[in-house]
Amino acid sequence: MSRDWTPEETRAASEAMKRAGQMSYEEVCAEVEAKEKIDRFASVQSKYHWPCPRCGKWSMNEKPSRNALSRRVNVYICDLCGSMEALEDLHGTPIGLRAWDIARHEEWPFS
């Protein structure tokens, strides 16, 4: 049976995760929140013309399928960001979803 963790247990687990080279508990929660926001955006992306959800620039083709499909989530991103994701994968240095423009700014729709 599961139980709620105390704040001390959560902090200790988070610190152990960071020492092991993993994301902390707080970082995992932020990543999940970013993924949820991006997923909500993906459901309406084809209905309107939007800036790139990854970089925030108005560099997207008006027809989403003419842009790059992200390697991280099922959403279209601009071609430059698509190339950046490929290079990040090549070097083993992908950025987290919480660093995407859509996740960092409240003025994006569907917060």
C-alpha positions as CSV (number, residue, x, y, z in Angstrom):
1,M,0.0,0.0,0.0
2,S,1.3,3.5,-0.8
3,R,1.6,6.4,1.6
4,D,2.4,10.1,1.5
5,W,6.0,11.0,2.0
6,T,6.9,13.5,4.6
7,P,8.7,16.7,3.5
8,E,12.0,15.3,5.0
9,E,11.7,12.0,3.1
10,T,11.0,13.8,-0.1
11,R,14.0,16.2,0.4
12,A,16.3,13.2,1.2
13,A,15.1,11.3,-1.9
14,S,15.5,14.4,-4.0
15,E,19.1,14.9,-2.8
16,A,19.9,11.2,-3.3
17,M,18.6,11.4,-6.9
18,K,20.8,14.5,-7.6
19,R,23.9,12.8,-6.1
20,A,23.3,9.8,-8.4
21,G,23.3,12.1,-11.4
22,Q,19.5,12.0,-11.9
23,M,17.0,14.9,-11.9
24,S,15.7,15.9,-8.5
25,Y,12.2,15.3,-7.4
26,E,11.4,19.0,-8.1
27,E,12.9,18.8,-11.6
28,V,10.9,15.6,-12.4
29,C,7.7,17.4,-11.3
30,A,8.6,20.4,-13.5
31,E,9.3,18.2,-16.4
32,V,5.9,16.4,-16.0
33,E,4.1,19.8,-15.8
34,A,5.9,20.9,-19.0
35,K,4.9,17.7,-20.8
36,E,1.3,18.1,-19.8
37,K,1.2,21.7,-21.0
38,I,2.9,20.8,-24.4
39,D,0.4,17.9,-24.8
40,R,-2.5,20.3,-24.3
41,F,-1.0,22.6,-26.9
42,A,-0.5,19.7,-29.3
43,S,-4.2,19.1,-29.4
44,V,-4.9,22.5,-30.9
45,Q,-1.7,23.2,-32.7
46,S,-3.1,22.5,-36.2
47,K,-6.1,24.9,-35.7
48,Y,-4.1,28.2,-35.6
49,H,-0.7,29.6,-36.5
50,W,1.5,29.6,-33.5
51,P,5.2,30.4,-32.7
52,C,7.5,27.5,-32.2
53,P,6.7,26.0,-28.8
54,R,10.4,25.1,-28.2
55,C,12.1,28.4,-29.1
56,G,9.1,30.8,-29.1
57,K,10.0,32.4,-32.5
58,W,7.5,33.0,-35.2
59,S,9.5,30.7,-37.6
60,M,6.8,28.0,-38.0
61,N,5.2,27.3,-41.4
62,E,1.5,27.9,-41.1
63,K,0.8,24.3,-42.0
64,P,2.2,22.4,-39.0
65,S,3.0,19.2,-40.9
66,R,5.6,21.2,-42.9
67,N,7.6,21.8,-39.8
68,A,9.8,19.4,-37.8
69,L,8.2,16.8,-35.6
70,S,9.8,16.9,-32.2
71,R,11.8,13.9,-31.1
72,R,10.7,14.5,-27.5
73,V,6.9,14.9,-27.7
74,N,4.3,14.6,-30.4
75,V,4.2,18.3,-31.4
76,Y,5.6,20.3,-34.3
77,I,8.5,22.6,-33.8
78,C,10.4,24.9,-36.2
79,D,13.0,23.4,-38.5
80,L,15.9,25.0,-36.6
81,C,14.7,23.4,-33.3
82,G,14.3,20.1,-35.1
83,S,17.9,20.3,-36.2
84,M,18.9,21.3,-32.6
85,E,17.1,18.2,-31.2
86,A,19.0,16.0,-33.6
87,L,22.3,17.5,-32.6
88,E,21.5,17.3,-28.9
89,D,20.7,13.6,-29.4
90,L,24.0,13.1,-31.3
91,H,26.0,14.6,-28.5
92,G,23.8,13.1,-25.7
93,T,22.8,16.5,-24.3
94,P,19.0,16.9,-24.8
95,I,17.4,19.8,-23.1
96,G,14.4,19.1,-20.9
97,L,10.9,20.1,-21.8
98,R,10.8,22.6,-18.9
99,A,13.4,24.7,-20.9
100,W,11.0,25.0,-23.8
101,D,9.5,28.5,-24.3
102,I,5.9,27.2,-24.0
103,A,6.8,25.8,-20.5
104,R,8.7,28.8,-19.2
105,H,6.1,31.5,-20.0
106,E,2.6,31.8,-18.5
107,E,1.3,33.8,-21.4
108,W,1.3,30.7,-23.6
109,P,-2.2,29.4,-23.9
110,F,-3.5,26.4,-21.9
111,S,-1.4,27.1,-18.8
